[in-house]
């Protein structure tokens, strides 16, 4: 059973659900059903604006759905209730966000990582700029999104559905809008960490939206534009992974068995993130028998930042200078973890780590809805393409002439910034030289991703009788191709030799006082590479060959669904029952390196794949009980496609000549998907569209789980044959390399169960007293539990080699918003909280890595005033505070006293003006 911790929010929600349900029964006993229905009708006719309009729109969508859903509705044109679409989505019951670079970016649905959900835009699956298929939501400006629906239970007609949930973002439909309108807005923001290096702490947002209808409302157009320029400011202290128990004499001065990290860094990251987004929708409805909708979406983002960092290697490597590492005044805690001391004879570096990333997403969709006799038809074509280009450069400097060893006082902190106080001064750029340091002179990468998706759907609804209002049948075809390349190379020192970076390339120094270091130089890294160094990235070295790959997927989906609309025993019942059949043809092409082959033949192509078919039955039933109560029950067979990077065919291959056995590591294009059987039940009590309370329980039986394993029966026939052609003569007479061997790669393994309980309440306080008119609360508490444990050898340095819980799974997730809105004035405070979880990051190699993440408590606030009359009518002034308490992002290695990262991104204060014509 779930371990439900009793706390104020969960107790309050449970009490609200119980009291409101029983209260309605008592009220109905006094007034009768007729009055209740009359009151509900009256509530539905009240005109509301602002946050109440968004809440009531979301409540209506949830109540009217035949599936179990959560919804967000824009309060006004281009005005979702949060700064970003990800923050809005993360406030829904059962959903949680992980911050990346200070922004809510990836979403976990019902305790499962983003791998298990899919994201749609206007009902069409979207591409992504990452290595995987999960969407980075901060690439979708909230000003261009009109609403979001999260389907927690699927139906057979939902194409592109995920296993944990399906997130569908919707843009404006002009013919559904009442009249024409123009909205413009601007915001100015400032980060509390202030300016540093060449980057200020200011940012701005501009947006404009136009909606118009013409030709007797038969033609409509909606156009939206959004421009965002935000500051990147970050303070961080990071420890090397892994924290490991050292042996006797490994680190002089540290007792054997002590858990110890081999290095530490402190940095100030500075830069900017800029994004332009454009949305356009054209609708044509010459008659009720035909509606044609054309959707266009474009977003382009550029992010540039530099980590200006001070770094100390604590493993004993100081360039092989004498004397060597010696730790004095060492302290440890009761858990055997190193907590401080003085590291003597180390050789610190001052580094510049530069990253520039450019993303572009183009999406097109054309939907036609028409009637052929009594059959309602849908024909839809979609296309989306994403491109990502990156440039990663590093400069390494040390005090010169070499060596200039130092002593650094260390204090490990698990709840704040660790301290690393050097004995020498590192603030003078004239004394820090680009050189072949203990970490070389530099390294660079040029990753690139292209993702392309084409879809076509044809469906129809046939009228039916009896229990069924109609029969939906349809066919969808999706063709996806994703390519990744990652050229890399050393950044070599030029002919001039060791050199200090000239003053004209220097920025203002950055202050690392938060870590006890003081000021260090910051400089223009790309310009330094161009002036003093050479960088020629390549992709044909043995360790780089597997980093380039292509994955293709062709998915044909057919479905048939009966829509239920009847009464059972006098109880109205709606819903659906149906089946979806998915046929998947997946393949991947790449190369592997065989160094035993002749020069020019060492890169060998490899292509693999498989086909399979899944039959996915589903049922959703919604029972409309008396007093506006709803009971929903759902059963489904669900799947989630493997991660795209897991499907790569690339591998690193070799032969153990001593044992005549092949071996390799890499991807697996022959993976089956995640599969699960799911049960959901939800109780909901509504008060017209003003309020509701709900309690939902779900259970998922995951039949398998994909994780990295080593299997000793993998078939290497093709690779062994190529190897034997050139190496057979080097083996003893009669010796033959066997065709099967060890392969470390993602495989389908044992699954398990996941269950959860979600409590939700959305209540305006005027339901209790007119004195409280304008006040209200929206709150949810979610609890998750799973018996699934996985191994992730690729992340063993951070999460260990023992089984771990599901990535993305927080045991507890809480969200609440308290608001006041009346006579144009609005104030709200939001908080989203989640317990510890295993999060996903990109490591130095550009690969996915897992880390333990300390639970977060993010608080935002907003006040605004809208002028309803006079010369300023239509204007809204607003003041927002994001991450009000400057909540830190913290990761650790197995135990919280062994920190990996402690990061502060600051709080952001925003002032804005919106005007509606």
C-alpha positions in Angstrom: 0.0 0.0 0.0 1.0 3.6 -0.4 2.8 5.2 2.5 0.7 8.3 2.8 2.4 10.8 5.1 -0.1 12.9 7.1 0.6 16.6 6.6 -1.4 19.7 6.4 -2.0 19.8 2.7 -3.0 16.1 2.3 -5.2 16.2 5.4 -6.8 19.4 4.2 -7.5 18.0 0.8 -8.9 14.7 2.1 -11.1 16.7 4.5 -12.3 19.0 1.8 -13.3 16.1 -0.4 -15.2 14.4 2.4 -16.9 17.6 3.8 -17.9 19.0 0.4 -19.4 15.7 -0.7 -21.4 15.2 2.6 -22.3 18.9 2.6 -23.9 18.6 -0.8 -26.0 15.6 0.3 -27.2 17.6 3.4 -28.0 20.7 1.3 -29.9 18.6 -1.3 -31.9 16.9 1.5 -33.2 20.3 2.4 -33.6 21.9 -1.0 -34.3 19.1 -3.4 -32.7 18.0 -6.6 -34.5 20.6 -8.7 -33.0 23.6 -6.8 -29.5 22.0 -7.1 -29.8 21.7 -10.8 -31.1 25.3 -11.0 -28.2 26.6 -9.0 -25.7 24.8 -11.2 -27.2 26.3 -14.3 -27.1 29.8 -12.8 -23.4 29.4 -11.8 -22.6 28.4 -15.4 -23.9 31.6 -16.8 -21.8 33.9 -14.6 -19.2 35.8 -16.6 -15.7 35.7 -15.1 -12.3 36.9 -16.2 -8.7 36.6 -15.2 -7.6 33.6 -13.1 -11.2 32.6 -12.4 -11.8 32.3 -16.1 -8.8 30.0 -16.6 -9.8 27.9 -13.6 -13.4 27.5 -14.7 -12.4 26.7 -18.3 -10.1 24.0 -17.0 -12.9 22.6 -14.7 -15.3 22.5 -17.6 -12.9 20.5 -19.8 -12.2 18.0 -17.0 -15.8 17.5 -16.2 -17.0 17.1 -19.8 -14.2 14.7 -20.8 -14.9 10.9 -21.2 -11.3 10.2 -20.0 -9.5 11.1 -16.8 -7.8 14.3 -17.7 -6.2 17.5 -16.2 -6.5 20.8 -18.0 -5.1 24.3 -18.2 -7.0 27.1 -19.8 -5.6 30.5 -20.7 -7.0 33.3 -18.6 -7.1 35.5 -21.7 -5.6 35.6 -25.1 -2.0 34.4 -24.9 -2.0 34.5 -21.1 -1.4 31.2 -19.4 -1.2 31.5 -15.6 2.6 31.1 -15.4 5.8 32.5 -16.9 6.4 29.3 -18.9 4.2 26.5 -20.2 6.3 24.0 -18.2 5.5 25.7 -14.9 1.8 25.7 -15.7 1.9 22.0 -16.5 3.9 21.2 -13.4 1.1 22.5 -11.2 -1.4 19.9 -12.4 -2.2 17.0 -10.0 0.3 14.1 -10.4 2.8 16.1 -12.5 6.2 17.4 -11.5 9.0 19.4 -13.3 12.8 19.1 -13.2 14.7 22.4 -13.5 17.4 22.7 -16.1 19.5 25.9 -16.0 16.9 27.4 -13.6 13.9 26.8 -15.8 11.2 24.1 -15.5 12.0 22.2 -18.6 11.1 18.4 -18.4 7.9 17.0 -17.0 7.3 13.7 -15.1 3.8 12.4 -15.2 2.5 10.2 -12.4 5.9 9.4 -11.0 7.4 8.2 -14.3 10.2 10.0 -16.2 9.6 12.0 -19.3 10.5 8.9 -21.4 7.0 7.5 -20.6 4.8 10.4 -21.8 4.3 11.9 -25.2 3.7 15.5 -26.2 1.3 16.7 -28.9 0.7 20.1 -30.4 -2.9 20.4 -31.6 -3.2 16.6 -31.4 -0.1 15.8 -33.4 3.1 14.3 -31.9 6.0 16.7 -31.9 9.7 16.3 -32.6 12.3 17.2 -30.0 15.8 18.8 -30.1 17.2 16.4 -27.5 18.7 12.9 -28.1 15.4 11.4 -26.9 11.7 11.9 -27.9 10.7 13.9 -24.7 10.0 17.5 -25.4 11.8 20.4 -23.7 8.8 22.6 -22.8 10.6 25.9 -22.3 10.8 25.9 -26.1 7.1 26.6 -26.3 6.3 30.2 -25.3 3.3 30.4 -23.0 2.0 33.4 -24.9 1.4 31.2 -27.9 -0.4 28.3 -26.1 -4.1 28.7 -25.4 -4.6 25.5 -23.3 -3.2 22.2 -22.3 -4.9 18.8 -21.7 -3.1 16.0 -20.0 -4.8 12.6 -20.8 -4.1 10.3 -17.8 -6.1 7.5 -19.4 -6.0 6.8 -23.1 -8.8 5.9 -25.5 -8.4 4.0 -28.7 -8.7 7.1 -30.9 -5.9 8.9 -29.1 -2.9 8.6 -31.5 0.6 9.1 -30.1 -0.5 8.2 -26.5 2.1 7.7 -23.8 2.2 5.2 -21.0 2.2 7.6 -18.1 0.1 10.3 -19.9 -0.3 12.3 -23.0 0.2 16.1 -23.0 -1.6 18.0 -25.7 -0.9 21.7 -26.1 -3.5 23.7 -28.1 -3.2 27.0 -29.9 -6.0 29.4 -30.5 -8.9 28.4 -32.7 -10.1 31.8 -34.2 -13.6 30.6 -35.2 -14.3 29.4 -31.7 -13.4 32.9 -30.3 -16.1 35.5 -29.8 -15.3 38.4 -32.0 -11.9 39.9 -32.9 -9.1 41.0 -30.6 -5.5 42.3 -30.4 -3.3 41.7 -27.4 0.2 43.2 -27.0 2.5 42.9 -24.0 5.9 43.5 -22.6 7.9 42.5 -19.5 11.1 43.5 -18.0 12.9 41.1 -15.6 16.0 41.2 -13.4 17.8 38.3 -11.7 18.8 38.6 -8.0 22.4 37.3 -8.7 23.1 40.6 -10.5 25.4 41.1 -13.5 28.8 39.4 -13.9 31.5 39.0 -16.6 30.0 40.3 -19.8 26.4 39.4 -18.9 23.8 41.6 -17.2 21.0 40.4 -15.0 18.2 41.9 -17.1 15.8 40.3 -19.5 12.7 41.1 -21.4 9.7 39.5 -23.1 7.5 40.9 -25.9 4.4 39.4 -27.4 1.6 40.2 -29.7 -1.6 38.3 -30.7 -4.2 39.1 -33.3 -7.5 37.2 -33.8 -9.9 38.1 -36.5 -13.0 36.7 -38.2 -14.2 37.6 -41.7 -16.8 36.8 -44.4 -19.7 36.3 -42.0 -17.5 34.3 -39.6 -16.6 31.7 -42.2 -12.9 32.6 -42.2 -10.8 33.2 -39.1 -7.1 33.9 -38.5 -5.0 33.9 -35.4 -1.4 35.1 -35.4 0.9 35.3 -32.4 4.5 36.3 -31.8 6.7 36.0 -28.8 10.2 37.2 -28.1 12.1 36.3 -24.9 15.6 37.4 -23.8 16.5 36.1 -20.4 19.6 36.3 -18.3 21.6 33.2 -17.3 23.2 33.7 -13.9 24.3 30.8 -11.8 26.5 30.1 -8.8 27.6 26.5 -8.3 29.9 24.2 -6.4 30.3 20.7 -7.7 32.2 17.7 -6.5 33.6 15.0 -8.8 31.8 11.7 -9.0 32.1 9.1 -7.7 32.4 9.4 -3.9 34.2 6.2 -3.2 35.7 4.4 -0.2 39.5 4.9 -0.6 42.0 2.2 0.1 45.0 2.4 2.4 47.4 5.1 1.2 45.3 6.1 -1.8 45.0 9.6 -0.6 47.8 10.4 1.8 46.2 11.7 5.1 42.8 10.1 4.5 42.0 6.9 6.4 41.1 3.8 4.4 37.4 3.3 4.0 36.6 7.0 4.0 34.2 8.1 1.2 36.1 10.7 -0.7 35.7 12.8 -3.9 38.6 13.3 -6.3 37.9 16.9 -7.1 35.9 20.0 -6.6 35.0 23.1 -8.6 33.3 26.4 -8.0 31.9 28.5 -10.9 29.8 31.5 -11.9 27.9 30.8 -15.1 26.9 33.8 -17.2 25.1 34.3 -20.5 21.7 34.7 -22.1 18.9 32.7 -23.5 16.9 34.2 -26.4 13.9 32.7 -28.2 11.5 33.9 -30.9 8.2 32.1 -31.5 5.6 32.4 -34.1 2.1 30.8 -34.3 -0.5 31.2 -37.0 -3.9 29.4 -37.4 -6.2 29.8 -40.4 -9.7 28.4 -40.3 -12.3 28.2 -43.1 -15.8 27.0 -42.4 -18.1 27.7 -45.4 -20.8 25.5 -43.9 -21.4 23.2 -40.9 -20.4 20.3 -43.1 -16.8 21.3 -43.6 -14.1 23.0 -41.4 -10.5 23.4 -42.6 -7.8 24.4 -40.1 -4.2 25.2 -41.0 -1.7 25.3 -38.1 1.8 26.8 -38.3 4.3 26.9 -35.5 7.9 28.1 -35.5 10.4 28.7 -32.7 14.0 29.5 -32.8 16.2 29.7 -29.7 19.8 30.6 -29.0 21.6 30.1 -25.7 25.1 31.2 -25.0 26.8 30.9 -21.6 30.3 30.5 -20.1 31.1 28.8 -16.8 34.0 30.7 -15.3 35.4 28.2 -12.8 38.0 27.5 -10.3 38.8 23.7 -10.1 41.0 21.5 -7.9 42.0 17.9 -8.6 42.1 16.0 -5.3 43.1 12.6 -6.7 46.9 13.2 -6.3 47.3 14.3 -9.9 49.1 17.7 -9.9 51.1 17.3 -13.1 53.5 14.8 -11.5 55.2 17.6 -9.6 56.8 17.1 -6.2 55.8 17.1 -3.5 52.6 15.1 -4.0 49.2 15.4 -2.5 48.9 15.4 1.3 45.7 16.1 3.2 46.0 17.5 6.7 43.4 18.3 9.5 41.0 15.8 7.9 37.6 15.4 9.3 34.9 12.8 8.7 31.4 12.3 9.9 29.7 9.3 11.4 28.8 8.0 7.9 32.5 7.7 7.0 32.3 10.6 4.6 35.1 13.2 4.2 33.9 16.5 5.5 36.9 18.7 5.3 40.6 19.3 5.6 43.5 21.0 3.8 44.7 19.6 0.5 48.4 20.4 0.1 50.5 20.4 -3.1 47.6 20.7 -5.5 47.7 22.7 -8.7 44.3 24.5 -9.2 43.0 25.5 -12.6 41.0 28.5 -13.7 38.8 27.4 -16.6 36.5 28.9 -19.1 33.8 26.5 -20.3 31.8 27.9 -23.2 28.5 26.6 -24.6 26.4 27.9 -27.5 23.2 26.1 -28.5 20.9 27.0 -31.4 17.5 25.2 -31.7 14.9 25.5 -34.3 11.5 23.8 -34.6 9.1 24.0 -37.5 5.6 22.5 -37.4 2.8 22.4 -39.9 -0.6 20.8 -39.7 -3.7 20.8 -41.9 -6.9 19.4 -40.5 -10.1 18.9 -42.5 -13.4 17.9 -40.8 -16.3 17.2 -43.1 -19.4 15.1 -43.5 -20.1 12.4 -46.0 -23.8 11.7 -45.5 -24.1 10.9 -41.8 -20.5 10.0 -41.3 -18.2 12.7 -39.8 -14.8 12.5 -41.3 -11.4 13.8 -40.2 -8.4 14.0 -42.5 -5.2 15.4 -41.0 -1.6 15.8 -42.3 1.2 16.9 -40.1 4.9 17.7 -40.4 7.5 18.8 -37.8 11.2 19.2 -37.9 13.7 20.1 -35.2 17.4 21.0 -35.5 19.9 21.5 -32.7 23.5 22.7 -33.2 25.9 23.2 -30.3 29.5 24.4 -29.8 31.3 23.4 -26.6 34.7 24.9 -26.0 37.0 24.9 -23.0 40.1 26.9 -22.0 42.4 25.7 -19.3 44.8 28.1 -17.5 47.1 27.7 -14.5 49.5 30.0 -12.6 52.7 30.4 -14.7 55.6 29.7 -14.7 54.9 26.1 -13.8 54.5 24.7 -11.2 52.9 26.9 -8.5 51.4 24.4 -6.1 48.9 25.5 -3.5 47.2 24.5 -0.4 43.4 24.6 -0.4 41.2 24.5 2.7 38.1 22.3 2.1 34.8 22.3 3.9 32.1 19.9 2.5 28.5 21.2 2.9 25.4 19.2 2.0 22.9 22.0 2.5 24.8 25.0 1.1 27.9 26.0 -0.8 31.0 23.9 0.1 34.1 26.0 0.7 37.4 25.7 -1.1 39.8 28.4 0.1 43.1 28.7 -1.8 46.3 30.0 -0.3 47.3 31.8 -3.5 45.7 34.7 -5.4 44.0 33.7 -8.7 42.5 37.1 -9.6 45.3 38.4 -11.9 44.8 37.3 -15.5 48.4 38.3 -16.3 49.6 35.4 -14.1 47.2 32.8 -15.5 48.5 31.2 -18.8 46.8 29.1 -21.5 49.1 26.1 -21.4 49.3 22.3 -21.5 47.9 22.2 -18.0 47.3 19.1 -15.9 44.0 18.8 -17.9 45.6 19.7 -21.2 45.0 22.9 -23.1 41.3 22.4 -23.9 38.7 20.2 -25.6 35.8 21.0 -27.8 32.6 19.4 -29.3 30.2 20.2 -32.0 27.0 18.1 -31.4 24.1 18.2 -33.9 20.7 16.7 -33.8 18.0 16.6 -36.6 14.5 15.2 -35.9 11.9 14.9 -38.6 8.3 13.6 -38.3 5.6 13.2 -40.9 2.1 12.1 -40.1 -1.2 11.4 -41.8 -4.5 10.5 -40.2 -7.9 9.5 -41.7 -10.8 8.8 -39.4 -14.5 8.7 -39.3 -17.4 8.6 -36.8 -20.4 6.5 -37.8 -23.7 7.0 -36.0 -24.9 4.1 -33.8 -27.8 3.2 -31.6 -28.5 1.6 -28.3 -25.7 2.2 -25.8 -23.5 3.8 -28.3 -23.7 7.3 -29.8 -21.2 6.5 -32.5 -18.4 4.3 -33.8 -15.0 5.8 -34.4 -12.6 4.1 -36.8 -9.4 5.5 -38.2 -5.9 4.9 -39.5 -2.7 7.0 -38.7 0.7 6.7 -40.3 3.9 8.3 -38.8 7.3 8.3 -40.3 10.1 9.6 -38.0 13.9 10.0 -38.6 16.4 11.2 -36.1 20.1 11.8 -36.7 22.8 12.7 -34.3 26.5 13.6 -35.0 29.1 14.7 -32.5 32.5 15.7 -33.9 35.1 16.4 -31.1 38.7 17.2 -30.7 41.5 18.7 -28.7 41.9 22.4 -28.6 45.7 22.7 -29.1 48.0 25.5 -28.0 49.2 27.6 -30.9 52.8 28.2 -32.1 53.3 31.1 -29.6 53.3 28.6 -26.7 52.0 29.4 -23.2 50.4 32.8 -23.0 48.3 35.0 -20.9 45.0 36.0 -22.4 45.2 39.6 -23.6 43.3 42.4 -21.8 41.1 43.1 -24.8 39.6 39.6 -24.4 39.0 39.9 -20.7 35.5 40.5 -19.2 34.9 41.8 -15.7 36.1 39.3 -13.1 33.6 37.1 -11.4 33.2 36.8 -7.7 33.4 33.2 -6.3 33.2 34.5 -2.7 30.2 32.2 -2.1 32.7 29.4 -2.2 35.5 31.2 -0.3 37.7 31.9 -3.3 37.2 35.5 -4.2 37.5 36.9 -7.7 38.8 35.1 -10.7 39.2 36.3 -14.3 36.5 35.7 -17.0 37.2 36.0 -20.7 35.9 35.5 -24.2 36.6 31.8 -24.7 35.8 31.6 -28.5 38.0 34.6 -29.2 40.8 33.1 -27.1 40.5 29.8 -29.1 40.6 31.7 -32.4 43.6 33.9 -31.4 45.8 31.5 -29.5 44.7 27.9 -30.3 43.6 25.6 -33.0 40.4 23.4 -32.9 39.6 21.0 -35.7 36.8 18.7 -34.6 36.7 15.2 -36.3 34.3 12.3 -36.2 36.5 9.5 -37.5 38.4 8.5 -34.4 37.7 5.1 -32.8 35.9 6.5 -29.8 33.9 8.9 -31.8 32.5 6.6 -34.5 29.7 5.2 -32.3 28.5 8.7 -31.4 27.0 9.3 -34.8 23.7 7.4 -35.5 20.4 7.5 -37.3 17.1 6.0 -36.0 14.1 5.4 -38.3 10.5 4.6 -37.1 7.5 3.9 -39.2 4.3 3.4 -37.1 1.0 2.5 -38.6 -1.9 2.8 -36.1 -5.4 1.6 -36.7 -8.3 2.0 -34.2 -11.9 1.3 -33.6 -13.9 2.7 -30.8 -17.5 2.7 -29.6 -18.6 5.9 -27.9 -20.9 5.2 -25.0 -23.9 7.4 -24.1 -26.6 5.6 -22.2 -28.1 4.9 -18.8 -27.5 2.0 -16.5 -30.0 1.6 -13.7 -31.1 5.2 -14.1 -27.5 6.4 -13.9 -26.2 8.3 -17.0 -23.1 6.7 -18.4 -20.7 8.1 -21.0 -17.3 6.9 -22.2 -15.8 4.6 -24.8 -14.5 1.1 -25.4 -12.2 0.2 -28.2 -8.9 -1.2 -29.4 -5.9 0.4 -31.0 -3.4 -1.7 -33.1 0.1 -0.4 -33.6 2.5 -1.9 -36.1 6.1 -0.6 -35.7 9.0 -0.9 -38.0 12.1 0.4 -36.4 15.7 0.5 -37.6 19.0 2.2 -37.0 22.1 2.7 -39.0 25.5 3.6 -37.7 29.2 2.4 -37.7 31.6 0.6 -35.4 35.4 0.7 -35.3 37.5 -2.4 -35.8 41.1 -1.4 -35.3 42.4 -4.8 -36.6 41.2 -4.0 -40.1 43.4 -2.4 -42.8 43.7 1.3 -42.8 40.7 2.7 -44.7 38.5 -0.2 -43.8 38.4 0.2 -40.0 35.0 1.9 -40.0 32.3 -0.7 -40.6 28.6 0.0 -41.2 26.0 -1.7 -39.0 22.3 -1.6 -39.5 19.7 -3.5 -37.4 16.1 -3.3 -36.5 12.8 -5.2 -35.9 9.1 -5.0 -36.5 6.3 -5.8 -34.0 2.6 -5.3 -33.4 0.8 -4.3 -30.2 -2.9 -4.7 -29.6 -4.1 -2.1 -27.1 -7.6 -2.4 -25.8 -9.0 0.4 -23.6 -12.2 1.4 -21.8 -13.3 4.6 -20.1 -16.6 4.8 -18.2 -18.0 8.0 -16.6 -21.0 7.6 -14.2 -22.9 10.8 -13.7 -24.2 10.5 -10.1 -26.6 12.8 -8.3 -25.5 16.2 -6.9 -23.0 16.8 -9.7 -20.8 13.8 -8.7 -18.8 11.8 -11.2 -17.3 8.4 -10.8 -14.8 7.3 -13.6 -13.3 3.9 -14.2 -10.7 3.1 -16.9 -8.8 0.0 -18.0 -6.2 0.0 -20.7 -3.2 -1.7 -22.2 -0.5 0.9 -22.7 2.9 1.2 -24.4 5.7 3.7 -24.5 8.4 3.6 -27.2 12.0 3.2 -26.1 14.2 6.2 -25.9 15.5 7.1 -29.4 19.1 7.0 -28.2 18.6 3.5 -26.8 17.5 2.4 -30.3 20.9 3.4 -31.9 22.8 0.6 -33.6 26.2 2.0 -32.8 28.6 -0.1 -30.7 32.2 -0.3 -29.5 33.3 -3.8 -30.6 36.3 -6.0 -29.8 37.5 -9.6 -29.4 39.1 -11.1 -26.3 41.8 -13.2 -28.1 42.8 -15.1 -25.0 39.2 -16.4 -24.6 38.2 -16.3 -28.3 35.1 -14.3 -27.3 33.6 -11.1 -28.8 32.2 -8.3 -26.7 30.8 -4.8 -27.2 28.7 -2.0 -25.7 26.3 0.3 -27.4 22.6 0.6 -28.3 19.9 -1.8 -29.2 17.6 -1.3 -32.2 15.8 -4.6 -31.4 14.2 -3.3 -28.2 10.5 -3.9 -27.5 8.6 -1.0 -26.0 7.6 -0.6 -22.4 4.2 -2.2 -21.9 1.8 -2.0 -19.0 -1.7 -2.9 -18.0 -3.4 0.0 -16.3 -6.4 0.6 -13.9 -7.8 4.0 -12.9 -10.6 5.1 -10.7 -11.6 8.7 -10.0 -14.3 10.3 -7.8 -15.1 14.0 -8.7 -17.6 16.4 -7.1 -18.4 19.6 -9.0 -20.1 22.8 -8.1 -21.2 24.0 -11.5 -18.0 25.2 -13.1 -16.9 27.2 -10.0 -15.3 24.4 -8.0 -14.6 20.7 -7.7 -12.8 18.2 -5.4 -11.5 14.9 -6.6 -9.7 11.8 -5.5 -8.1 9.4 -8.0 -6.2 6.2 -7.7 -4.2 4.4 -10.4 -2.3 1.1 -10.7 0.1 0.2 -13.5 1.5 -3.2 -14.0 4.6 -2.7 -16.1 5.3 -6.0 -17.9 8.9 -5.0 -18.6 11.4 -2.2 -18.1 14.2 -1.1 -20.3 17.6 -0.7 -18.6 21.2 -1.3 -19.4 22.3 -4.9 -18.8 25.2 -7.1 -19.9 24.1 -10.3 -21.7 26.5 -13.1 -22.6 24.6 -14.6 -25.5 24.4 -11.7 -27.9 24.9 -12.7 -31.6 28.0 -11.0 -33.1 28.1 -13.2 -36.2 28.5 -10.4 -38.7 31.2 -8.6 -36.6 33.1 -11.8 -35.9 33.1 -12.7 -39.6 34.6 -9.4 -40.5 37.2 -9.7 -37.8 38.1 -13.3 -38.8 38.7 -12.3 -42.4 41.9 -10.3 -41.4 42.8 -11.9 -38.1 42.3 -15.7 -38.5 46.0 -16.2 -39.4 47.0 -14.7 -36.0 45.2 -17.3 -34.0 46.5 -20.7 -33.0 45.8 -23.5 -35.6 42.1 -24.5 -35.4 41.1 -21.7 -33.1 37.9 -20.0 -34.0 36.3 -17.0 -32.3 32.8 -17.8 -31.1 29.8 -15.9 -32.5 28.2 -15.0 -29.2 29.6 -12.9 -26.4 28.9 -10.2 -23.8 27.0 -7.1 -24.9 26.3 -4.2 -22.6 23.3 -2.3 -23.9 19.7 -1.4 -23.1 17.6 -4.6 -22.9 14.0 -5.4 -21.9 14.1 -6.6 -18.4 11.8 -7.3 -15.5 9.0 -4.8 -14.7 6.9 -4.3 -11.7 4.0 -2.2 -10.4 3.5 1.5 -9.9 0.5 2.9 -8.0 -0.6 6.4 -7.0 -3.2 8.4 -5.2 -4.1 12.0 -6.3 -6.1 14.4 -4.2 -7.3 17.7 -5.7 -9.4 20.6 -4.7 -10.3 23.8 -6.6 -12.4 26.0 -4.3 -13.4 29.7 -4.4 -14.0 30.7 -0.8 -17.3 32.5 -1.7 -18.9 29.0 -1.5 -18.5 29.3 2.3 -19.1 33.0 2.8 -19.8 36.1 0.7 -17.3 37.9 2.9 -14.6 35.8 1.2 -15.6 36.6 -2.3 -12.6 36.8 -4.6 -10.4 34.4 -2.5 -9.8 30.9 -3.5 -7.4 28.0 -3.6 -6.3 25.3 -6.1 -4.3 22.5 -4.4 -3.3 18.9 -5.0 -1.3 16.2 -3.2 0.0 13.1 -5.0 1.6 10.0 -3.6 3.4 7.4 -5.6 4.9 4.0 -4.9 6.7 1.4 -7.0 8.4 -1.9 -6.5 10.4 -1.6 -9.7 14.2 -1.4 -9.3 16.6 -1.0 -12.1 20.3 -1.0 -12.7 22.1 1.8 -14.7 25.8 0.9 -15.1 26.3 4.1 -17.2 25.4 6.2 -14.1 27.1 4.0 -11.5 29.6 6.8 -10.6 26.6 8.9 -9.3 23.8 6.5 -8.3 26.0 3.4 -7.5 26.0 -0.1 -8.8 23.1 -1.3 -6.7 19.5 -1.3 -7.9 17.8 2.1 -7.9 14.2 3.3 -7.9 12.5 4.6 -11.1 14.0 7.8 -12.6 11.6 10.7 -12.2 9.7 9.1 -9.3 9.1 11.4 -6.3 7.1 9.7 -3.5 5.2 12.9 -2.8 4.3 15.9 -5.0 2.3 18.9 -3.8 1.0 21.9 -5.6 -1.1 24.8 -4.3 -2.2 28.2 -5.4 -3.9 30.7 -3.2 -5.4 33.7 -5.0 -7.5 36.8 -4.7 -9.3 38.5 -7.6 -11.8 41.2 -7.5 -12.6 44.5 -9.3 -9.6 44.1 -11.6 -7.1 43.4 -8.8 -5.4 40.0 -8.6 -2.9 38.5 -6.3 -1.7 34.9 -6.2 1.1 32.8 -4.6 2.0 29.4 -6.0 4.1 26.6 -4.6 5.1 23.3 -6.1 7.0 20.8 -4.0 8.3 17.4 -4.7 10.3 14.9 -2.6 13.7 13.5 -3.6 14.0 11.8 -7.0 16.5 10.5 -9.5 16.9 13.1 -12.2 18.5 13.0 -15.7 21.3 15.3 -16.8 23.7 15.4 -19.7 27.3 14.4 -18.7 30.6 15.5 -20.1 30.5 12.9 -22.9 27.1 14.3 -24.0 25.3 11.1 -22.8 22.4 10.7 -20.4 23.3 10.3 -16.8 21.3 9.9 -13.6 21.7 11.6 -10.3 19.9 11.8 -7.0 18.1 15.1 -6.7 17.1 16.7 -3.5 13.4 17.5 -3.4 12.5 21.1 -4.3 10.1 23.7 -3.0 9.6 26.4 -5.6 7.5 29.4 -4.7 6.2 32.1 -7.2 4.0 35.1 -6.6 2.2 37.7 -8.8 0.1 40.8 -8.3 -1.7 42.6 -11.1 -4.3 45.2 -11.8 -6.6 45.4 -14.9 -8.2 48.6 -15.9 -11.9 48.0 -16.8 -12.9 51.5 -17.7 -11.6 55.0 -18.6 -8.7 55.8 -20.9 -6.7 52.9 -19.7 -9.4 50.3 -20.2 -7.8 47.1 -21.5 -4.5 47.7 -19.8 -3.1 45.3 -17.2 -0.1 46.0 -15.0 1.6 43.0 -13.3 4.5 42.3 -11.0 5.9 38.7 -10.7 8.5 37.0 -8.6 9.8 33.6 -9.7 11.6 31.3 -7.3 10.9 33.7 -4.6 13.0 32.0 -1.9 16.0 31.4 -4.3 15.5 27.6 -3.9 18.8 25.8 -4.6 19.1 22.8 -6.9 21.0 20.0 -5.2 22.2 16.6 -6.3 24.1 13.9 -4.3 25.7 10.5 -4.7 23.7 8.0 -2.7 23.8 9.8 0.6 23.1 13.5 1.1 26.4 14.1 3.0 28.1 13.3 -0.4 27.1 16.2 -2.5 27.6 16.5 -6.2 26.1 19.8 -7.1 24.8 22.8 -5.2 23.4 25.4 -7.6 21.6 28.7 -7.1 19.9 30.4 -10.1 18.6 33.4 -8.1 15.1 34.8 -8.0 13.7 36.8 -10.9 11.5 39.8 -10.5 9.4 40.8 -13.5 7.3 43.9 -14.3 4.9 43.8 -17.2 2.3 45.6 -19.1 -0.4 44.0 -21.3 -2.9 45.8 -23.4 -5.9 44.4 -25.1 -7.7 46.3 -27.9 
